[in-house]
Amino acid sequence: MVERSGWLLDLYEDPLGGLVVWFLDDSGARRRLRQRFAITFYAAGAPERLRALRGWIERQPIAVRLGEAHRQDVFAGAEVPLLAVEVLHPSELAGLFRRTSAAFPDLTFADADLQLSLRYAATFGVSLLGRCQVMLGDGDFIHAITALDDPWRLDPADPPLRVLSLEPDCDPAHAAPRALRVEAAGRVYTLALAPTRALLVNLRALLADYDPDLLLTTWGDTWLLPFLLKMAEAHGLPLPLNRDADAAITRRQERWYFSYGQIVYRGEQVHLFGRWHVDRRNAMLWSDYELDGVLEMTRVTGLPLQTAARVSPGTGISSIQMLTALRMGILVPWQKQQVERPRPAYELYTSDQGGLVYQPIVGVHRNVAEVDFISMYPAIMVYCNISPETIDSHAPQAEMVPALNFSIDRAREGIVPRALRPLLEKRVALKYRLADLPDWDARRQRDRRRASALKWLLVTCFGYLGYKNARFGRIEAHQAVTAYGREALLRAKEAAEDMGFEVLQMYVDGLWLTGEGCSRPEDLTALLEDIRVRSGLPIALDGIYRWVVFLASRSNPRRPVANRYFGVFQSGEIKMRGIAARRHDTPPWIARVQNELLEYLARADEPENGLPEAIVCLKRRLSDLRGGRVKAEDLLVALRVSREAEEYRSSAPSARAVRQLKAAGKIIKPGQRVRFLFTLGAPGVFAWDMPERPNPASIDLPRYRDLLLRAAVEVLAPFGGTEEALRVSVR
């Protein structure tokens, strides 16, 4: 036996049986190891049907072990008798289960379609990208593996990964790339795409010499890797994108789906074996947390890095819950069978009211403190033990919450709180450390990205609790969380008013306060402690604004809008919500100018004193627009497409742009964004990804002038009179 320590990088099915496990040992060697690993799924139902299933499986030409078992069913509230089907070779599971579920649709199945890495982590207590120790026998077979690290540690040891970056010189959807930018070990190479044979020879050499763990690409899923593979096949020059020469590259088709009120598009995916591939443009939330966040997602969710980079936070939180269930011996249902119980209309009305919103007082306010509950809804799930099996429980020890009209079983921790607790604690610890780290500390950027990844998981867990197809979701539990949230926010409001503060706004999990003694962080210490005691939830001071502006509706100046404001903290940091610079469809140039105007206001001792300089800046930028000194790409409007081109019946600008592209042979799929310029005359728009370049003289400058003035009015009008007066001042 040989003992080695290092990092667990990846694992997948071995066609010869068992698993392939990639291991980075402390010497720096990347090792392809093998391990025997059986997988078990369960069936529940009438005894005679389970006997029939046993006989049917015994006749299948697959190596299995059959036996009886008992496991905890969350929704049944007890252990249930089961038929356990242990498949000795993981690669045979999918086919067997597909045939089994089709032949016995009346049975209920569990633990049937779980990610292989989750089963492995639950069985051996290890985590992907975590340090571990392996005992190796002949033929690099793993006989034992032991965890040396915990994914929930604040500072886990990162493996020394080798990253090769690949990026074409332009967006392939806009124009044909001519060169490829390659970066490895701090060196940058520019490789021409033609002749392609020379390109392939150079890439083969780089892959062989550098042997990267990760190919980090731009447009790699949707253009670059398919292009390289096609050229490699045409020239008969195999490109060693896989480190595992025995595995075939996996390509997953593009798709689009409806989520949270909008169409989401996911492009084609190219997955490698023995090394990873991540496309920055096709990775979920890459702009928020980049590679540091993807590494953190991989550690805590148990998903392989290539998967963790591309899936939604909802899939991530579901994976954490399933991993927790496996470790607890709780069944993970294959298809959720539970539905919402019938309830009277009055009960629905009283229980399903969502988050509490207290409309803001419109206008400019000085010395305003923003106080936020830390991850409020996840904290409620953890500290109040909200879970499908604990809420509205009929257990003898369940206690009624009179103010909220439901009961909770506090005697046993539910699966959802148990899954969320380490996630919440790690995110809170990172947030507290970030608050103490100086700006120059090298850990700030990494910690911020890791905290952002954890934040997205926590944000999603609440919605997933009420999602109809969630494995451990239940709508009553979802409603209980919002009920607790409303109660906590009201208690915070009462605490603030008892101490003499005026509440300007409340929004789901935060309050904006003003009053005497609201100018220093220490002035809020007693209030924060009082709120924590009254609500039982962690709370923190987000900051104190020198000034903040709550804006009214554009259509009705007397109507406030809950999440539309901007302001400047005492640190000089600008925070904004709901204004042009935060909107995805705002042209980049207009967003930059609005930010520039805000900076003039923020630098002045009083915002009114910064208004003259801001107006001078606005005049200068309007002059740039008239003089043609603004790049066309900075004027692009990007709108998400909700349907196929032929399904549009309106003449909206986005519909016209989609039709232009279709006529040119370029198809925009639902969920993708179409980019266009506003132009003079018919058709009024020019789709940016058309084969030809737009005529600069055709750009509708008056329209962009109006868009800029509208954005300027948003931030300047509160300090300088009416919109008409502001427009007159910049003529």
N, C-alpha and C positions, 0 to 999 in steps of 0.2 A: 504493500500500500504506500502511496505517495500523498503527502499532505501539502496543500497549497492554499494560500489566502489571496484575496483580491476582490474584484467587483463582478457581480452578475450582470451581464450586458443584455442578453436576449435569449429567448428560447422559442422553439416551434416544433411541430410534428416532424418526426423522422419517418420517411416512407418505409424504412427497413424495420420499424417498430420502435416504440419509445419516443424519446425526445432528443433533439439537438440543443445543446446548451452552450452559449458563447460566454467565455470567462476571460476577463483581463486580470492576469495575476500580477503580483507585486514586482516582478521582474520586467513588466511591460509587454510580455508575450500575450497575444490574442489566441486563445485556445478553443478549438472546436471539440467539445466533449459530448458524450452520449449518456443517456440515463434511461432505465426502465421506469415506466410510469403508467399505471392503470387509471382509468376514469370510470366513475360510477354515476349513473343516473337512476332515478326512482320513479315508480309507477304506483298510483293509488286508485282504489276503486272497489267494486264488489269482489268478494273472494273468488267466485267462479270465473270472473273475467281475468283476474290476476293469474289463476291457474292456466287459463287458455293462453295468456301472454307468455307464461313460462314455457309451455310446450312449443309455442310458435318460435320463440327465440332459440330454444335448444336445437331447432331444425335449421337455423341459419349457419352458413359456412364461415363463422367468425368466432375467434377465441374469446369466450366470456365466462364469467363466474356468476351464478345466480344464488340469491339468498334472501331471507326475510330480514327486515330492519324496522326500526321505529325512529322517527325523527319529529322534531317540533314543527308544527304548522302554525305560523303567526295568526292566520285568520281563523283557524279552528280553535285556537287557544289551548291546544293540547297536543300530545304526541299521537301520531297516526301510524297504523300498520302499513307497510310498504313492501313492494318487491324491489330489491336492489339488483341492478344490472351492472356488473363490473366489466368494462371493455378493456382488454389487456393491451391493445394497440391503439393509441389515440387517433391515428389517421383513419381508423375504421368507424369511429363514433358517429360522425355526421351522416353517413349513408345508412347505418343501422337505425339511428333514431328517426330519420326521415321515413323509412319504411314502417317502423313501429308505430309512429303517431298516425300514419295513414291507415294502418290496419286496425288500430284500436282507438278510434276517435272518442269513444265514451270514457276512456280512462284519463286521469289527471297525472301530468308528468312534472317532475321537478329536477333541478340541477342538470338540465339536459343540454342547454345551449350556452354555457358559460365560457368566457374567455379562458384559454388554456393557462395563461399566466396567473389568473386569479386562483385557479385550482392548485397550481404549483405553490403559490405564496401561502395559501391556506394550509397545505399539507406540510410544508417544511418550515414555515415561519420566516421565510426570507423575502426580500423585496428587490425588484428590478432596480439597478443602479446602486444597490446596497452592497456593503462589504460583507463577505462571507468566507467560509472555509470549506474546502472540499477534500474528500478522501477519494483518491483515484486508484483504480486497479488496472489490469491489463487492457490495452486498447482504448485508453482514455475514458473508461467507463466510470461514472460517478457512483460510488457506493454509499456516500453520506454527504450531506451538505448542512452547514450550520450557520446561522446568521451571526455576524459580528457587529451589526449596526442596526439602528432603528430609524425608519423613515420619518418618524415624528420628532426626532432630535432637531434642535434649533439650527445646528450647523453640521449636517451630515457631510462626510468626506466625499468630495466629487471625484469621479474617476478621471484620470488624465487622458481625455479624449483627443483624437486627431480629427480635425475638421477640414474638409476640402470644399471650398465655395465655388459655385459655378453660376454665371449670370450672363445672358445675352446683352448686347449693347443697346437694345431698345425693346419696347413692348411688342411681342410678335403679333398681337391683335391689331396693332397700329401700322406697323411696317415690317418688312422682312429684315431680320437681324443679319449683320455681316460678320460679326466677330463674337468671341466668347471670352469673358473675363474670368480668369481662374486665380484663386488665392489659396495658398497652402503654406503653412509654417512661416507666415509673415512675408512671403514672396508672392508677387503678382505677375501673372502671365497674360498676354493677350494673344489668343489663337484665332486666326481667320477661319471662317466656316467653309471657305472654298480655297483650295480643293479639299473635299471632305476626307479623302484618304489620308492626307497629311494631318488633318485634325484628329482622326481616329488614332493614328500612330502616336501622336503626342499625348493624347488622353490616356491611352493604354500605358505609356511609360510613366505618366504621373501617378496613375492608380497603382501600378506595380511598385514604384519607388516609395511613395508616401504611405500607401496602404491605409486610407482613412477609415475611421469608425463611422463618420457621418458625412454624407453628401448634402450640403446645404445649398439649395438652388433657388433661383427666382424663375418662375414659370416652368419649373422642372416637371411637374405633374402634367401640365396641360400642353406643353410644347417641347421643351428641351430634351428630356429623356426619351419620349416617343420618337423625336427626330433623330437622336443619336442611335437608337436601336434600329430604326429603319435603315439608316445609312450603313450601320455595321453589317446588317444582313445583306444589303445590296453589294457591298464590297467584299463580303466573305471574311471580314475581320472582326471576330467576336470581341466585344467590349466587356472587360471583367468588372461590370458594375457590382455584381454579387461578390462577396468574399467567399461564400460557400459555392464552390463550383458544381456541386451536385444538386443545387436547388434552381428552380426556374423563377424568373422575375414575375411578380404578381401585378396585374393591372386591373383596377376596379373602375367600373363605369361611372360617368358623371350622373348626378341626380339632383333633383330639386324637391323641396318639401315646404309645407306651411308650418310656421312656428311663431307664436306670440304676435299674431296679426300681420305677418309679412311672409313673402316667399323667400326662401333661402336656397342659394345655389351652391353646390359642392362639385368642383371639377373632377375630372378623372384623376385617379391616384396611381402612383407607381411605387410599389413596396419592394424592398430588396431583402436579401437574406445574408447574414453574416456581417453586414453593415447596414446602417439606416439611411433613409432618404427623407428629407423634409423640404417641402417647397414653401418658402416664405409667403408666397401669394395664395397658397391653398391651405395654409395652416390656420386653424381657428385661433383668433385673438392674438396672432403673432405681434401685431403692432402694440399690444398692451404689455406683453411680458417676455417676448423673444425667447432665446434658447434657455436662459436661466429659469423662466417660468415653465417651459416644456419639461425640463429635467425635474422640476419640483412636481409637476403633474404626474410624471411617470412614477416617481417614488411613492406618492401617496395614493394613487388610484390603482396601482398594480397593472396598468395597461402598458404594453410595449411602446417604446418611444415614438415609433412611426405612427402608431394609432393614437396615442395621447396627444400628439401635435395636431391631429386632424379632427378629432371628435369634439362635440359640444361639451360644455361643462355639465350638462344634464347627464350625458353618458358617463362622465367622470364620477359624478356623485352617485350614480346608480352602481358603478363598479365598486366604489368604496362600501356601499351598503351590501352588495352581494358578497364581497370578500369578508365583511364582518359576519354575515349570516353563515358562510361556510365555516368560519372559525368557531362559531357558537353552536354548530350542529343544527341550524335552522334551514328548512327547505326554501329554496329559491324557485318560485313557480315559473313554469315555462310560459304559460299564458295566464294572465290574471283573470280569475273567475268572478271576483266580487264586484258588485254594483252598488250604487248609492241606495240606501234604504228609502222607501217612500216617507215623506214628511209633510205635515200640514203647511199651507202657504205662510201662515204666521210664523212658524218656527224657521222656515227658510229665510223669511225677511229679517228676523232678529239675529240669526246666526251667521248669515252670509253678507256682511256689510263691508268687508275689505279693510284697508288701512284708513286711519284717521287723518284727515287733511283739514287744517285751519287756515282759511284764506289769508294771505298777507295784507298788511296795510300798505297800500301803494305809495311810493315816493322814496325820498332819500332819508336815510336814518344813520345817525352817528353812534359810535361805540356800541356795536351790536355783537353779542356773543352767540356763536353757533355751537350748540351742544347736541351731540349725537350718541345714541345707544350704539355700542360696538356690536356689529353683526346682529341686530336685534332679533330677527326671526329665527336664525339658527340658535341664538342664545336661548330663546324661549323654548325651542324644541329640546335643548339639552337640559336647561335648569328646571323646566316644568314637566319634563318627561313626556313630551308629545310624540306619539308613535301610533301606527295603525292598531296595535294590539293593546295600547294603554288608554286610549281616548274612548270616552263613552262606555267604559268597561262596566260589566255587571259583577265583577269579582267582589267578594265580601269586603276586601280592604280598600276598594276604590272610594275616593272621597269626592263629594260634590263640591263644585265651585259655584256658589249661589249667584254671584254677580255675572257669571259667564254662562250659566245654564248647561253645564256638562260635567261629567265625572272623569276623574283620572286615577288610574291605578299607579300609585307611587311605590308600591312594595317591590316591584321588579323594574329594572331599567329596560326600556324599549330598544328595539334594534336601531331605530333612527337616531335617538340620542347617543347610543353607544358608538355608532359610526361617526357622528358629527363631533363628539367631544374632543378627540385629539386634534381634529382639523381646526376647530374653533380656538382651542388653547394655543396652537402653534401660530395661527394668524394674529391673535391678540398679542402674543409674545413678540412677534416680529414688528407689530405696529408700535408697541411700547419702546422697543429698541430703536426703531427708526426715529421716534420722537427725541431720543437722547443722543443720537449720533450727529456729530458736526457735519456740515456740508462737504468738507474735504475728505471725509472718511470713505475709503474705497469700497466699503461694504454697503454703502447706501444704495447704489444702483442695483446691485444684486439682490439685496433684501427687498427693495421696492418691487422688483419683478416677481420675486417669489411670493410676496404678500399679495400681489395682484392676481396671480394664479389661484391662490387659496381663496381670495375674495370672490372670484367668479364661481368657484365651486359652492361657496356658502350662499351666494346670491341665488344660485339656481336651485338649491336644495328645497327652498320653500315652495317654489312653483312646481317642482317635481313631486312634492308631497301630495298635491292635488291633481296631478296628471293622471288621466284615466287609465293609461297603460303602464304606469310605473309599477314595478314588481312589489314595492312596499309603500304604495300610495293609498290614501283614503281621504275623501273630500271632507269628512267631518274633522279629521285631524288638521287639515289645511285651514278650515274655518276657525278651529280652536286657536291656532297660532295668531290669526289676525285679531281675534277677540282679546287675547292676552296683550297683543300689541296696542290696541286701542286703550285698554285699561292702564297699561304702563305709561303711555303718553299723557293720559289725563292726570295720572298721579304726579308725573313730572311737572305738568302745568300748575297743578295745585301747589307743589313744593316751591316753584319759582314765584308764584304770586304771594305765597305766605311770607317770602323773604323780601317782598317789595319790588320784584322785577315785573316789567311789562312784557307779555308774550306777543311778539309781532307776527309770528307765523309758526305753524307746526306742519310737518310733512312726514307722515308715516313713522319715521324713526328719529326725527330731529326737531329741535326747537331753536328759534331765533329770539334772543332776549335783549332787552335794553333797560336802562334805568340807572339810578345812583349806584356807584360801586360796580361798574361793569366796564372797567378800562384796563384791568390787569388780570392775568390768569389766576393769581392767588385770590382774587376777589370772588371767584366761582368755586373755590375748593369746598366750602361748607355746603353749597347747593348741590354739587355733584355727589357728595357723600349722602346727603339727605335723599336725593333721587334714587341712589343705589339701594339704600335701605328700604325705601317705600316700594320700589318696583322689583327688587331682587335681581336686577340685570346690570351688567357692566355698562358704564357710560363714560364718556370722555369729552373734553373741550376740543372741538375741531379748530377753534381759533377765535380771535376777537377782531372784528372789522373796524378799521378807522371809519369807513362808511360803506353802506350797501344800499342798492337801489332795487326795490321790488317793482316790477313792471306790470302794466295793465294789458288787457287784451288789445290786439291791433284793431279789431272790429268795434270794440266798445271800451273807451277810455275809463269808464267808471267800474269796469269789471276786472278784478284782480286775477292773476294767473299764478297758480301755486308754485310751479317750478320754472319760473322765468325771472331771473335776477342776475345781477353782477355786483361785485364789490371788491374791496382791497383790504387784506388783512394788515395788521400792524407790522408784520414782517415785510410788507411790500408785495406779497404774492397776490395775484389777481385770480378770483374765482368767478366763473360765469356758468349759467345754465339757461338753455332755451333761447339764446340769441343767435344771430347769424353765424358768428365764428364757430359755434358748436354744431351747426347743422351740416350734414354730409352733402347736401345738395348746393351749398354755397360755393361759388367760384373761389379758388384759392387766393386770388388777388384781393377779393373783397374781404375774405376772412382775415388776411394779413393786415389790411388797412384798418379794419375794426379793432384788431388787437393793438395796433399802433396808436390809435386814438385813445384807447383805454390806458395805455402806458403813460401818455401825457397827463391824463387825469390822475393816475396813481402816483406820479412823481411829485406833483404839486402838494404843498402843505394843506391846501383845501382844493377839492376838485374843481370848483368854480374858477380858481386861479389858473388852472391848466387849460381852460376852455379856449383862450385866444390862440395858444400854440397848436392846439388840436385842430382848430379851424384853418390855420395856416397850412398845417399838414394835409388836411382834406383838400384844400385848394390845389396844393402841389400834386397830389395824387390824381385829381381830376384833370390837371394839365397833362400829366403823363398819359392818361387815357386818350385825351384829344390828340396828343402828339404822336400816337402810335408807339409809345415806349413801354407798353405792357404786352408781354408775350401772349400769344393766342392760347397756349396751353394753360396759362394762369386764369383764363376767362371761362374755362370749361365748366359746364353744369353736368353733374353726374346724378342720374336718377335710377332707382331700382325698377327693373321691368317685372311686371306681375303676370304677364301672359305671353303667348306666342304672337308673332307679328300679325298673322291673319286673324287673330281674335280681337284685335283692337277695332273699335267702331268710332272712337272719338278722334279729334284732330289735335290732341294735346301735343306739345313739343316733343315729349319722349316718344309718343307713338309715331310721329313723323320721322324722327331719327331712326327708330327701329325699322321702319319701312325702307328708308334709304339704304341701310346696311343690307337688308334682305335683297334688295334689287342689285346690290353690288356683290352678292354671293356670300355675305357674312351674316351668320345667324346669331342673334342674341337670345339666350335661353332665359326662361323665367327665373328670377332671383339674381341675375347678373345686372350690372349697372351699364347703362348706355350713356356715353359722354358726347356732348354736343355744344356747339356755339350758337348763340342767337345771331341771326343774320338779317340783312335788309331785304325786303321783297319776299316773294314766294320762294320756297315753302316756309321761310322764317327761321329755319335751323339748318345746321350743317353737322352731320354725324362725324365725330373726330376720327373714327377708324375707317373712313372711306379711303379707297386707294389713292385718290388725288389729294393735294394739299388745298386748304381753304384760301380764298382770296382775301388778304387783309383788308382790302377796301370794302368788302361786303359785310364785315362785322357790324352789328347793330350797336354802335357806341352810345346813342341816347338811352337805349334800354339798360346797358351796363351802368351808365351814369345814374339812372333812377335806382337801380339795385344798390349801388354804393351809398347813395344819399339815404335810402331807407335804412341801411345798416348803420350809417352815421347817426341818424336821428334816434335810433334805439339807445345809443349810449351817451349822446350829447344833449338831447332835448331835456332830460331831467335837470340839467344845470344851466340851460340857456334859452328858455322860452319855447315857443311853439315850433312845429315842424316848418310852417311857412316862413318864420323868421330865419330859421337855420338855412333853408334853401336860398333865401334872398342874400344871406351873408356870403355865400360861396359863388355867387354869379360872377 
